[in-house]
């Protein structure tokens, strides 16, 4: 009976998400509405949808899983880097890109690059669209992976079946409602995620024997609570966290400058004056949510020591800690089963809020930036929306194929995050704040940043030693150098581009 109640709760939540998609489907009259919601987002929806789409299943699965296995060092420095990156992104990027994108009438990130640099051949549009497709497919796949893992581990159903059903729901409301549906559902999902974190933390501490028992068990592991060591699971001893490793881990924060689904929220707010309120709401929520997620991982280890749950030794096991806790809550009665359903809906929310935004950004790259801008296929506004919806479906199918095997959510997300951060981050910053940046410099930055993520991860990092750092940091630095060098070696931007830059810089 409790299983049925929990399933009904989850089903109602999923039905609500699809219902929102149906509601907003009537409001999509043009491609601009579908991709950017007509720039009509309010400050709270802007803030919470940006952060919900940012955190993904990584918040409720990846981060607690890392903390449970390795202690506070890796998870803690990652969270600090992300918190700082969130705040800086809202402070220096949000208002400038909102003004700039409206001034040049850009509705997607590749569109922004092309118009910002006066790229009449749409070379930047094409390359940026390809970058989005390449890195969003694994990112979206990580979301489908999390959904499949959730249901397969909880209800003993086939992973592939559970993953496909989850993908269908996400695709349904995204395809129907576009950006407004994705943003509204993200706002709701951020609330559900918050409820899930609070309930799981409270129940976990009680089950582990109280807060003092949690701390004592954590202190018993060498380096587990040490921000400069961390716990090495393989060696069963304290690890080492050098200054370079800390800088590498905190480099997660650099990724924000290049995340298309977050930048689009900045572009879509109805009034740039409200971005300050959005920044405060977003930053506070992110800091609290990540701190609670890390503590849940530590509490999860305490639960293993108290004998409440089995010992976990791999990331595939540890990332299920919240799912396991929800299963324990479910057994306590009908009302707890409803609460468990809400908790699991929170994991779905974290996953869906990111997957829908990623699908939308990737679809816009195909239908708008490749089909229409690059290949010059002329279609009506209605046909453009149809193409965008078809692109969502096709990209989702590729994501499902990618996610057909279970894997670590943290690993998949970290790679895709590095890809966007390195390929787009330096270009966005230079486009917004450096007048002398040229089209060729931006192109060099994209190519160097995106390619170095692959090169560093698969060719250089395996060497080990000082090279075994997160690929985002070296790729971001090299991409920035490439932009500066190539821009200075090529002809300065034409006067029209400089005048547009000055006009935006003068806006209050």
C-alpha positions in Angstrom: 0.0 0.0 0.0 2.8 2.4 0.9 4.4 1.8 -2.5 1.2 2.7 -4.2 0.8 5.9 -2.3 4.3 6.9 -3.1 3.8 6.1 -6.8 0.6 8.1 -6.9 2.4 11.1 -5.3 5.1 10.9 -8.0 2.6 10.4 -10.8 0.6 13.5 -9.7 3.8 15.5 -9.7 4.7 14.4 -13.2 1.1 15.1 -14.4 1.5 18.6 -13.0 4.6 19.2 -15.0 3.0 18.0 -18.2 -0.1 20.1 -17.4 2.1 23.2 -17.2 3.6 22.3 -20.6 0.1 22.0 -22.1 -0.9 25.4 -20.6 2.1 27.2 -22.0 1.8 25.5 -25.4 -0.9 28.0 -26.3 1.4 30.9 -25.5 4.1 30.0 -28.0 3.2 32.1 -31.0 6.8 32.5 -32.3 10.3 31.1 -32.1 11.2 34.0 -29.7 8.4 32.8 -27.3 9.5 29.2 -27.5 13.2 29.9 -27.0 13.2 32.9 -24.6 9.6 33.3 -23.3 9.3 36.7 -24.9 11.6 38.1 -22.1 8.7 37.9 -19.6 10.2 36.2 -16.6 9.7 37.7 -13.1 12.6 38.0 -10.6 11.8 34.9 -8.5 11.2 32.6 -11.5 14.4 33.9 -13.0 16.4 33.2 -9.9 15.0 29.9 -8.9 14.7 28.5 -12.5 18.3 29.5 -13.2 19.6 27.7 -10.1 17.3 24.7 -10.4 18.4 24.2 -14.0 22.0 24.6 -12.8 22.0 22.2 -9.9 20.4 19.2 -11.7 20.5 15.7 -10.2 24.1 16.5 -9.2 22.7 18.3 -6.2 20.6 15.4 -4.8 22.7 12.5 -6.0 26.2 13.5 -7.1 27.2 15.9 -4.3 25.9 13.8 -1.4 27.5 10.7 -2.9 30.9 12.4 -3.2 30.7 13.7 0.4 29.6 10.2 1.7 32.6 8.5 0.2 35.4 11.1 0.5 34.4 13.5 3.1 34.2 17.3 2.9 37.3 18.2 0.9 36.2 17.5 -2.7 32.6 18.2 -2.2 33.3 21.3 0.0 35.7 23.0 -2.4 33.5 22.2 -5.3 30.5 23.8 -3.5 32.6 26.9 -2.5 33.7 27.3 -6.1 30.1 27.0 -7.4 28.8 29.5 -4.8 31.4 32.1 -5.7 30.8 31.5 -9.4 27.1 31.8 -8.9 27.4 35.2 -7.2 30.0 36.6 -9.6 28.0 35.5 -12.6 24.9 37.3 -11.3 26.9 40.4 -10.4 28.9 41.0 -13.6 27.2 39.0 -16.4 23.5 39.0 -15.8 22.6 42.6 -16.4 25.2 43.2 -19.2 24.0 40.2 -21.2 20.3 41.1 -20.6 21.0 44.6 -22.1 23.3 43.4 -24.8 21.1 40.6 -26.1 18.0 42.9 -26.3 20.0 45.7 -27.9 21.1 43.4 -30.8 17.9 41.3 -30.7 19.6 37.9 -29.9 17.4 35.1 -28.6 20.0 32.2 -28.2 23.6 32.1 -27.2 25.0 31.3 -30.7 22.8 34.1 -32.0 24.3 36.5 -29.4 27.8 35.6 -30.4 27.1 36.1 -34.1 25.4 39.4 -33.7 27.8 40.7 -31.1 30.8 40.2 -33.5 29.0 41.0 -36.7 29.6 37.5 -38.1 27.7 37.7 -41.4 28.9 34.3 -42.5 27.5 32.8 -39.2 30.7 30.9 -38.5 30.4 31.6 -34.8 26.7 30.5 -34.9 27.6 27.2 -36.4 30.5 26.4 -34.1 28.6 27.5 -31.0 25.6 25.4 -32.0 27.8 22.4 -32.5 29.5 22.9 -29.1 26.0 23.0 -27.5 24.9 19.8 -29.2 28.2 18.0 -28.3 28.2 18.8 -24.6 24.4 19.0 -24.0 23.8 15.4 -25.2 25.9 13.8 -22.4 24.6 16.4 -19.9 21.0 15.5 -20.8 21.9 11.9 -20.7 23.1 12.3 -17.1 19.6 13.5 -16.2 18.0 10.5 -17.8 20.6 8.3 -16.1 19.5 9.8 -12.7 15.8 9.1 -13.3 16.5 5.6 -14.4 18.7 4.9 -11.4 16.0 6.4 -9.1 13.2 4.1 -10.2 15.2 1.0 -10.8 16.8 1.0 -7.4 13.6 1.9 -5.5 11.1 -0.3 -7.3 13.3 -3.0 -8.7 12.2 -2.3 -12.2 14.4 -2.4 -15.3 16.8 0.6 -15.5 16.3 1.2 -19.2 12.5 1.1 -19.0 12.5 3.5 -16.1 14.9 5.8 -17.8 12.9 5.9 -21.1 9.6 6.7 -19.3 11.2 9.6 -17.4 12.6 10.9 -20.6 9.2 10.8 -22.3 7.7 13.0 -19.5 10.5 15.5 -19.7 10.3 15.7 -23.5 6.5 16.0 -23.3 6.3 19.2 -21.3 9.4 20.8 -22.9 8.2 20.1 -26.4 4.7 21.5 -25.7 5.5 24.5 -23.5 9.0 25.7 -24.5 11.0 28.2 -22.4 8.1 29.4 -20.3 7.1 25.9 -19.4 10.7 24.9 -18.6 11.2 28.1 -16.4 7.9 27.7 -14.5 8.4 24.0 -13.8 12.0 24.8 -12.8 10.6 27.3 -10.2 8.2 24.7 -8.8 11.0 22.1 -8.9 13.3 24.2 -6.8 10.7 24.3 -4.1 10.3 20.5 -4.2 14.1 20.1 -4.1 14.2 22.2 -1.0 11.6 20.2 0.8 13.4 17.0 -0.1 16.7 18.2 1.3 15.2 19.3 4.6 13.2 16.1 5.2 16.0 13.8 4.3 18.5 15.7 6.5 16.2 15.6 9.5 15.3 11.9 9.1 18.9 10.9 8.4 20.3 12.5 11.5 17.7 10.8 13.7 18.4 7.4 12.1 22.2 7.8 12.5 21.8 8.3 16.2 21.8 12.0 16.5 24.1 14.8 15.4 26.8 13.9 17.9 27.0 10.3 16.6 27.2 11.6 13.0 30.2 13.8 13.9 32.0 11.1 15.9 31.7 8.6 13.1 33.0 11.2 10.6 35.9 12.1 12.9 36.9 8.5 13.1 37.9 8.4 9.4 41.3 10.0 8.8 40.9 13.3 6.8 37.2 12.9 6.4 36.4 16.3 7.8 39.6 18.0 6.8 39.4 20.5 3.9 43.0 20.0 3.0 43.0 16.2 3.0 39.8 14.3 2.4 39.4 10.6 2.8 40.9 8.2 0.2 38.4 5.4 -0.2 40.7 3.1 -2.1 43.6 3.5 0.3 41.4 3.6 3.4 43.5 6.6 4.7 43.6 10.3 4.5 44.2 11.8 1.1 46.1 14.9 0.1 44.6 18.1 -1.2 47.2 20.5 -2.4 46.7 24.1 -3.3 46.7 23.2 -7.0 44.0 20.6 -6.4 41.9 23.0 -4.4 42.2 25.6 -7.2 41.3 23.0 -9.7 38.2 21.9 -7.7 37.1 25.5 -7.1 37.4 26.0 -10.9 33.9 24.5 -11.1 32.8 28.1 -10.5 34.3 29.2 -13.8 31.7 27.1 -15.6 28.9 29.5 -14.9 30.1 32.0 -17.4 29.5 29.6 -20.2 26.3 27.8 -19.3 23.7 28.5 -22.0 20.7 27.4 -19.9 21.7 29.9 -17.1 22.6 32.7 -19.4 19.3 32.4 -21.2 17.5 33.1 -17.8 19.5 36.4 -17.5 18.4 37.3 -21.1 14.7 36.5 -20.4 13.9 38.5 -17.3 11.2 41.2 -17.9 13.1 44.0 -16.1 16.8 44.2 -15.7 16.4 46.3 -12.5 15.0 43.2 -10.8 18.2 41.2 -11.3 19.6 42.4 -8.0 16.6 40.7 -6.2 17.1 37.6 -8.3 20.8 37.5 -7.5 20.1 37.6 -3.7 17.5 34.9 -3.9 19.6 32.6 -6.1 22.8 33.0 -4.2 21.2 32.3 -0.8 19.4 29.3 -2.1 22.5 27.8 -3.8 24.7 28.2 -0.7 22.1 26.6 1.7 21.1 23.8 -0.7 24.7 22.7 -1.4 25.6 22.9 2.3 22.7 20.7 3.2 23.5 18.2 0.4 27.1 17.8 1.7 25.8 17.3 5.2 23.4 14.6 4.0 26.4 12.7 2.5 28.2 12.9 5.9 25.0 11.8 7.7 24.7 8.9 5.2 28.1 7.7 6.3 26.8 7.9 9.9 23.8 5.8 8.9 26.1 3.1 7.6 28.0 3.0 10.9 24.8 2.8 12.8 23.8 -0.2 10.8 20.7 1.5 9.3 22.0 1.0 5.7 24.6 -1.1 4.0 28.2 0.2 3.6 28.9 1.9 0.3 32.2 1.8 -1.5 31.5 3.1 -5.0 30.0 6.3 -6.4 27.3 4.3 -8.1 26.1 3.2 -4.7 26.7 6.4 -2.7 24.8 8.6 -5.2 21.7 6.7 -4.2 21.8 7.7 -0.5 18.7 10.0 -0.7 16.8 7.3 -2.7 17.6 4.8 0.1 16.5 7.2 2.8 13.2 7.9 0.9 12.6 4.1 0.8 13.1 3.9 4.6 10.7 6.8 5.2 8.1 5.1 2.9 7.9 2.1 5.3 6.7 4.3 8.2 3.0 4.7 7.1 0.7 6.3 4.6 1.6 10.0 5.3 5.4 9.2 5.4 4.9 7.4 2.0 3.5 10.7 0.6 6.6 12.5 2.0 8.8 9.9 0.4 7.0 10.5 -2.9 7.8 14.2 -2.5 11.4 13.5 -1.8 11.7 11.3 -4.9 9.9 14.0 -6.8 12.6 16.3 -5.6 15.2 14.1 -7.3 13.1 14.1 -10.4 12.7 17.8 -10.1 16.5 18.3 -9.9 16.9 16.1 -13.0 14.0 17.5 -15.0 14.8 21.1 -14.3 18.2 20.7 -16.0 17.2 18.3 -18.7 14.4 20.5 -20.0 16.6 23.6 -20.2 19.3 21.6 -21.9 17.0 20.1 -24.4 15.6 23.5 -25.2 19.0 25.1 -25.7 20.2 22.2 -27.8 17.0 22.3 -29.9 17.3 26.0 -30.5 20.9 25.4 -31.7 19.6 22.9 -34.3 16.4 24.6 -35.5 17.4 28.3 -35.2 21.2 28.5 -35.4 21.9 25.7 -37.8 18.8 25.2 -40.0 17.8 28.9 -40.3 20.9 31.0 -39.6 23.7 28.8 -40.9 22.0 27.0 -43.8 19.6 29.9 -44.6 16.5 27.8 -44.7 13.5 30.2 -44.7 10.6 29.0 -42.6 7.6 30.7 -41.0 7.3 31.4 -37.3 4.9 28.5 -36.9 7.2 26.1 -38.8 10.1 27.2 -36.7 8.4 26.2 -33.5 7.6 22.8 -35.1 11.2 22.3 -36.1 12.3 23.2 -32.6 9.9 20.6 -31.1 11.2 17.9 -33.4 14.8 18.8 -32.5 13.9 18.4 -28.8 12.6 14.9 -29.6 15.6 13.8 -31.7 18.2 15.1 -29.2 16.3 13.4 -26.4 16.4 10.1 -28.3 20.2 10.4 -28.7 20.5 11.2 -24.9 18.5 8.1 -24.1 20.8 6.0 -26.3 23.8 7.6 -24.5 22.3 6.9 -21.0 21.3 3.3 -21.7 24.0 2.1 -19.3 24.1 3.2 -15.7 27.1 5.4 -14.6 28.2 8.1 -12.2 26.1 11.3 -12.5 28.9 13.3 -11.0 31.4 12.2 -13.6 29.2 12.8 -16.6 28.1 16.3 -15.3 31.6 17.4 -14.5 32.8 16.7 -18.1 29.9 18.5 -19.8 30.2 21.4 -17.3 33.9 21.7 -18.2 33.0 21.7 -21.9 30.6 24.7 -21.7 32.7 26.5 -19.2 35.9 26.4 -21.3 34.3 26.8 -24.8 31.8 29.6 -23.9 32.9 31.1 -20.6 36.0 33.2 -21.8 34.1 34.2 -25.0 31.1 35.5 -23.0 33.3 37.5 -20.7 35.4 39.0 -23.5 32.2 39.7 -25.6 30.7 41.6 -22.8 33.6 43.5 -21.4 36.4 43.7 -24.0 35.8 46.1 -26.9 38.8 44.9 -28.9 37.7 41.2 -28.9 37.2 40.1 -32.5 35.2 37.4 -34.3 38.3 35.4 -35.0 39.4 35.7 -31.4 36.0 34.4 -30.2 36.2 31.6 -32.6 39.7 30.6 -31.4 38.5 30.7 -27.8 35.6 28.3 -28.6 37.7 25.9 -30.5 40.7 25.9 -28.1 38.4 25.7 -25.0 36.2 22.9 -26.3 39.0 20.8 -27.7 41.3 21.2 -24.7 38.6 19.7 -22.4 38.9 16.5 -24.4 42.7 16.7 -24.8 43.3 17.4 -21.1 40.9 14.8 -19.8 41.9 11.9 -22.0 45.5 12.6 -22.9 47.1 14.8 -20.3 45.4 14.1 -17.0 46.1 10.4 -17.2 49.8 11.3 -16.9 49.1 12.1 -13.2 50.9 14.4 -10.8 50.3 18.1 -11.4 48.5 17.3 -14.6 45.7 15.3 -12.8 43.5 18.4 -12.3 40.0 19.2 -13.4 40.1 19.9 -17.1 38.0 23.0 -16.9 40.8 25.1 -15.3 43.6 24.6 -17.9 41.1 24.7 -20.8 39.6 27.9 -19.6 43.0 29.6 -19.2 44.2 28.5 -22.6 40.9 29.6 -24.3 41.3 33.0 -22.7 44.9 33.3 -24.0 43.8 32.2 -27.4 41.1 34.9 -27.5 43.5 37.7 -26.5 46.3 36.7 -28.8 44.2 36.1 -31.9 42.1 39.3 -31.3 45.2 41.4 -31.1 46.7 39.8 -34.2 43.5 40.4 -36.3 41.8 43.5 -37.5 39.9 45.4 -34.9 36.1 45.3 -35.0 34.3 47.6 -37.4 32.9 50.9 -36.0 29.3 49.6 -35.9 30.3 46.8 -33.5 32.3 49.3 -31.3 29.3 51.7 -31.2 27.0 48.9 -30.1 29.5 47.9 -27.4 29.7 51.5 -26.1 25.9 51.9 -26.2 25.4 48.8 -24.0 28.3 49.8 -21.6 26.6 53.2 -21.1 23.2 51.6 -20.1 22.3 51.9 -16.4 
